[in-house]
């Protein structure tokens, strides 16, 4: 593998530096590094160099729903968005609740080569919430599963949740909870509030999320285990997590890009592209989530990339599937909502979108410093770029983005996975 010199990049948003990649690792970081005859030079003046992004919450749909996405198309979308590692959720067909299924997903990621794929194992058999899945076998498999989630469904049985927390504690795993009390959300279509009342759509109350989070942080404290809160979406949830952390409970939490930007007012259009689980909340919730991400109460940004084929979204609201694609727009949304508002600098973005998610998921070789001797998992961003989102240009197999036609800042120009370019000049390598 030839050498690559990234010249004049602002590493983590700091002063311009040169970064020399040799093989799979960073050889040197400094100024005035000379390029030899066998070196590929990338001129990076004005651009931001970050460690490769890590997404702790991606739906790759394979096996079973390859009409929506495959591991290959999903990891191409990930690379396009600056990601070098993604954690694939378990709600596939069949469910990733055995060693065999998680190993299949893991190997498909290796074959694709665009991003490392770390499967997430189901907490319960078939996501049915009745019996623990093969947690130990999935951890001991070639996939080395450390994160377990029934995402898409809540582990609503407190006894099952307690047992799962106790089980994963033995090998340092974490249970990632989809916090949704099912009986409080029967027939729910959007956030419960003024807009749902005016539109006549079934309301999804904030307490349905908050009550599960409150229960689970207490269970995690009682057991002495790790719990992670998926796609936290309300101001009340923020306060519960903040309280739990103040008690020393081992809880982490994520927020999606769409919950940092969009509100339930969007639903007035009745466009199913805005239908998502958990639902878009109020402006007050959005502001609380931004502040919590800034102060560290919310640990990370995770995309909840949820691709759907055209026919599952191009229908009446009540029949539409829930979810949005997010891998290719996440960094742009974070730039707009967090960096350009002054809430985060680029070093903090690296922390929330690479370092911390890698730590939570135990993603080896990812979220590492941009320094000599470290794996060359890197993302180069042009923050001055402004462009209108067009899903026709997505690498994802699905185009259900809520940002179509919206101008967003920033563009990933290059992504390197262990020194090999997966994206060059904004295009897949």
C-alpha positions in Angstrom: 0.0 0.0 0.0 1.4 3.4 -1.0 1.8 6.3 1.4 -0.7 9.2 1.6 0.1 12.7 2.7 -2.8 14.8 3.9 -1.4 18.3 3.7 -2.5 21.3 5.7 -5.6 19.8 7.4 -7.0 21.3 10.6 -6.7 18.3 12.8 -9.8 18.3 15.2 -10.3 21.9 14.0 -6.9 23.1 15.3 -4.0 24.6 13.4 -3.1 23.2 10.0 -0.9 20.1 10.1 0.3 17.4 7.7 -0.6 13.8 8.3 1.4 11.0 6.7 -0.3 7.6 6.3 1.9 4.6 5.7 0.1 1.4 5.1 -2.7 0.9 7.8 -1.3 3.4 10.3 -0.4 7.1 10.7 3.4 7.4 10.4 3.8 11.1 11.2 1.9 14.2 12.2 3.5 17.7 11.9 4.2 20.6 9.6 6.4 20.6 6.4 6.3 16.9 5.9 7.9 16.2 2.5 6.1 14.0 0.0 8.3 11.4 -1.7 7.8 10.0 -5.2 5.5 7.2 -4.1 3.2 9.4 -2.0 -0.3 10.4 -2.9 -0.9 14.0 -1.8 -4.3 15.2 -0.6 -4.4 19.0 -0.4 -6.6 19.7 2.7 -6.3 23.5 3.3 -9.3 24.7 5.2 -10.6 21.2 5.8 -11.2 19.4 9.1 -9.5 16.1 9.8 -11.3 13.9 12.3 -10.9 10.3 13.5 -13.2 8.0 11.4 -16.8 8.3 12.7 -18.4 5.5 14.6 -22.1 4.9 14.6 -23.5 2.9 17.5 -27.0 2.6 15.9 -27.3 1.5 12.3 -29.9 -0.6 10.6 -28.4 -2.5 7.7 -31.4 -4.7 7.1 -29.5 -7.8 5.9 -30.4 -10.6 6.2 -34.1 -10.4 5.2 -34.8 -6.9 3.9 -32.3 -6.4 1.2 -34.8 -4.4 -0.7 -34.2 -1.6 1.9 -30.5 -2.0 2.4 -27.6 -4.5 2.4 -24.5 -4.6 4.4 -22.6 -3.5 1.3 -24.9 -0.5 0.4 -25.2 0.5 4.0 -21.4 0.5 4.6 -21.0 2.5 1.4 -23.4 5.0 2.8 -21.4 5.0 6.0 -18.1 5.7 4.2 -19.8 8.5 2.3 -20.8 10.0 5.6 -17.3 9.7 7.1 -17.9 6.6 9.1 -15.3 3.8 9.5 -17.3 1.6 11.8 -21.0 0.9 12.3 -22.9 -1.2 14.8 -25.7 -3.1 13.0 -29.0 -3.5 14.9 -30.5 -7.0 15.5 -34.0 -6.5 14.0 -33.2 -8.4 10.8 -35.0 -11.5 9.3 -34.0 -13.8 10.9 -33.3 -11.8 14.0 -29.6 -11.6 15.1 -30.2 -13.6 18.2 -27.7 -16.4 17.6 -24.0 -16.7 16.9 -24.7 -17.8 13.4 -26.6 -14.7 12.3 -24.2 -12.2 14.0 -21.2 -14.0 12.4 -22.9 -13.7 9.0 -23.4 -9.9 9.3 -19.8 -9.5 10.6 -18.3 -11.4 7.6 -20.5 -9.5 5.1 -19.0 -6.3 6.5 -15.4 -7.7 6.2 -16.1 -8.7 2.6 -17.5 -5.3 1.7 -14.5 -3.4 3.0 -16.1 0.1 3.2 -16.5 0.2 7.0 -16.1 -2.2 9.9 -19.4 -3.8 10.9 -19.9 -4.8 14.5 -23.2 -6.7 14.9 -25.5 -5.9 17.8 -27.1 -9.0 19.3 -30.7 -9.2 20.3 -31.5 -9.2 24.0 -34.4 -11.6 23.7 -35.2 -14.5 21.3 -37.0 -13.1 18.3 -37.2 -9.7 19.9 -40.2 -11.1 21.7 -39.2 -10.0 25.2 -39.9 -13.3 26.7 -36.6 -15.3 26.9 -33.0 -14.2 26.8 -31.2 -14.8 23.6 -27.8 -16.5 23.3 -25.9 -13.5 24.8 -22.8 -15.5 25.8 -22.6 -17.4 22.5 -22.8 -14.2 20.5 -20.1 -12.6 22.6 -17.8 -15.7 22.2 -18.5 -15.9 18.4 -16.2 -14.5 15.7 -18.3 -11.3 15.8 -17.4 -10.7 19.5 -20.7 -9.0 20.3 -20.5 -6.6 23.2 -23.7 -4.5 22.6 -27.2 -6.1 22.9 -30.5 -4.5 22.0 -34.1 -5.3 21.0 -34.2 -1.9 19.2 -37.5 -1.4 17.5 -39.0 -3.0 20.6 -38.5 -2.2 24.2 -37.4 -4.8 26.7 -40.4 -3.9 28.8 -40.3 -6.8 31.3 -38.3 -5.6 34.3 -37.2 -9.1 35.2 -35.9 -9.9 31.7 -34.1 -6.5 31.7 -32.5 -7.2 35.0 -31.3 -10.7 33.9 -29.8 -9.2 30.7 -27.9 -6.6 32.7 -26.6 -9.3 35.0 -25.6 -11.5 32.2 -23.6 -9.0 30.1 -21.8 -7.7 33.2 -19.8 -10.9 33.2 -18.0 -9.9 30.0 -18.2 -6.1 30.1 -21.1 -5.9 27.7 -23.9 -3.3 27.6 -27.6 -3.4 27.0 -28.9 -0.7 24.7 -32.5 0.0 25.5 -35.2 1.2 23.1 -37.1 3.1 25.8 -40.8 2.8 24.9 -43.4 1.6 27.3 -45.6 -0.3 24.8 -48.9 0.1 26.6 -48.5 3.9 26.7 -47.9 4.0 22.9 -50.6 1.8 21.5 -51.8 3.4 18.3 -49.4 6.3 18.7 -48.5 8.1 15.5 -46.5 11.2 16.6 -45.5 13.2 19.7 -48.3 13.8 22.1 -48.9 17.5 22.3 -50.6 20.5 20.7 -49.8 19.4 17.1 -51.1 15.8 17.6 -54.3 17.2 19.1 -54.8 19.6 16.2 -54.0 16.9 13.6 -56.1 14.2 15.2 -53.2 11.7 15.3 -52.6 9.3 18.1 -50.2 10.9 20.7 -46.9 9.4 21.8 -46.3 10.7 25.3 -42.9 11.7 26.6 -43.5 9.7 29.7 -43.5 6.5 27.7 -39.8 7.0 27.1 -39.0 8.6 30.4 -40.6 5.9 32.6 -38.5 3.1 31.0 -35.3 5.1 31.3 -36.0 5.8 35.0 -36.6 2.1 35.7 -33.5 1.0 33.7 -31.0 3.3 35.3 -32.2 2.1 38.7 -31.9 -1.6 37.6 -28.4 -0.8 36.3 -27.4 0.7 39.6 -28.8 -2.3 41.5 -27.0 -4.8 39.3 -23.8 -2.8 38.9 -24.0 -3.1 35.1 -23.9 -0.9 32.0 -27.0 0.4 30.3 -27.1 2.6 27.2 -30.2 4.6 26.2 -31.0 4.6 22.5 -32.2 7.7 20.6 -33.1 9.8 23.7 -35.7 12.4 22.6 -37.2 14.4 25.4 -36.2 17.1 27.9 -37.4 14.9 30.7 -35.2 12.0 29.6 -32.3 14.3 29.7 -33.0 15.2 33.3 -33.3 11.5 34.3 -30.0 10.6 32.7 -28.3 13.7 34.3 -29.6 12.6 37.7 -28.4 9.0 37.1 -24.9 10.2 36.2 -24.8 12.4 39.3 -25.4 9.2 41.4 -22.6 7.4 39.6 -24.8 5.0 37.7 -23.1 3.5 34.6 -25.4 4.9 32.0 -24.7 6.4 28.6 -27.1 7.9 26.1 -27.3 8.8 22.4 -29.2 11.4 20.4 -30.0 11.2 16.7 -29.2 14.0 14.2 -32.9 14.4 13.4 -33.8 14.9 17.0 -31.3 17.7 17.1 -32.9 19.6 14.2 -36.5 18.6 13.4 -39.7 19.1 15.4 -43.2 17.7 15.5 -44.3 20.8 13.5 -43.0 19.0 10.4 -45.8 16.5 10.8 -48.3 19.1 9.8 -47.4 18.2 6.2 -48.6 14.6 6.8 -45.4 13.6 4.9 -44.5 10.1 6.2 -40.8 10.9 5.8 -41.2 12.6 9.2 -42.6 9.5 10.8 -40.0 8.0 13.1 -39.6 6.1 16.4 -39.2 7.8 18.8 -41.2 10.6 17.2 -40.0 14.1 16.5 -40.6 16.2 19.6 -41.1 19.9 20.4 -38.7 22.8 20.0 -38.2 22.8 23.7 -37.1 19.2 23.6 -34.7 19.9 20.7 -33.0 22.7 22.6 -32.7 20.5 25.7 -31.1 17.7 23.6 -28.6 20.1 22.1 -27.6 21.5 25.5 -27.3 17.9 26.9 -25.0 16.8 24.1 -22.9 19.9 24.6 -22.5 19.4 28.4 -21.9 15.6 28.1 -25.2 14.4 29.7 -25.8 12.8 26.3 -22.6 11.0 25.4 -22.9 10.5 21.6 -24.6 11.1 18.3 -26.0 7.9 16.7 -27.8 8.0 13.4 -30.5 5.3 13.8 -30.1 5.0 10.0 -33.4 3.3 9.1 -33.7 2.7 5.4 -37.1 1.7 3.8 -38.1 1.1 0.3 -40.2 3.7 -1.6 -43.5 1.8 -1.2 -43.2 1.7 2.6 -43.0 5.5 2.9 -45.0 6.7 -0.2 -48.4 6.0 1.4 -50.8 7.4 3.9 -49.3 8.4 7.3 -50.9 5.7 9.4 -49.6 2.9 7.1 -46.1 4.2 6.7 -43.1 2.6 8.2 -41.2 4.5 10.9 -37.6 5.6 10.3 -35.2 7.8 8.3 -31.8 7.3 6.6 -29.1 9.2 8.3 -25.5 8.0 7.7 -24.8 10.4 4.8 -26.2 13.6 6.4 -25.3 13.1 10.1 -22.1 15.1 10.2 -23.7 18.0 8.2 -26.6 18.1 10.7 -24.2 18.1 13.7 -22.2 20.9 12.0 -25.4 23.0 11.6 -27.0 22.4 15.0 -23.9 22.1 17.2 -20.8 23.6 15.6 -22.3 26.6 13.9 -24.4 27.4 17.0 -21.2 27.5 19.1 -22.3 24.5 21.3 -19.5 22.2 20.2 -16.0 22.6 18.6 -14.6 20.1 16.2 -12.7 18.3 18.9 -15.9 17.8 20.8 -17.6 16.5 17.6 -14.8 13.9 17.3 -15.5 12.9 20.9 -19.3 12.6 20.5 -19.2 10.9 17.0 -16.0 8.8 17.2 -14.2 8.5 20.5 -17.2 7.9 22.9 -19.2 5.6 20.6 -16.1 3.5 20.1 -15.5 3.3 23.8 -19.1 2.3 24.6 -19.1 -0.4 21.9 -15.5 -1.5 22.5 -14.7 -0.9 18.8 -11.0 -1.7 18.7 -8.9 0.6 16.5 -11.6 3.2 16.2 -12.1 6.5 17.9 -8.3 6.8 18.4 -6.2 10.0 18.4 -4.9 11.4 15.1 -1.3 10.8 16.0 1.7 8.7 14.9 1.3 5.0 15.4 -2.5 5.0 15.5 -4.7 3.2 12.9 -5.4 5.4 9.9 -9.2 5.5 10.3 -9.8 9.1 9.3 -12.4 11.5 7.9 -11.7 14.7 6.0 -14.5 17.3 5.9 -14.9 20.5 3.9 -16.9 22.7 6.4 -17.3 25.6 4.0 -19.3 23.5 1.5 -23.1 24.2 1.2 -25.3 21.9 -0.7 -28.9 20.9 -1.2 -29.7 17.3 -0.1 -30.6 15.1 -3.0 -31.3 11.4 -2.1 -30.7 10.4 -5.8 -27.0 10.8 -5.0 -27.0 8.6 -1.9 -25.0 5.4 -1.7 -27.8 3.9 0.5 -30.3 1.7 -1.3 -33.1 3.8 0.2 -33.8 7.5 0.0 -36.2 8.2 2.9 -34.4 11.3 4.1 -36.3 14.2 5.9 -33.7 16.6 4.4 -34.5 16.3 0.7 -34.3 19.8 -0.8 -32.8 21.3 2.4 -29.5 23.0 2.3 -27.0 21.6 4.8 -23.4 22.6 5.5 -20.2 20.5 5.2 -19.2 17.6 2.9 -17.0 14.6 3.6 -14.4 14.7 0.9 -12.2 11.7 2.0 -12.6 8.7 4.3 -9.8 6.3 5.1 -10.3 2.8 6.6 -7.0 1.6 8.0 -5.1 3.7 5.4 -7.2 2.7 2.4 -9.3 5.4 0.9 -13.0 4.5 0.8 -14.1 8.0 -0.4 -12.0 10.3 -2.6 -13.1 13.8 -3.6 -16.6 13.1 -2.3 -17.0 9.9 -4.3 -16.8 6.3 -3.3 -13.4 4.8 -4.1 
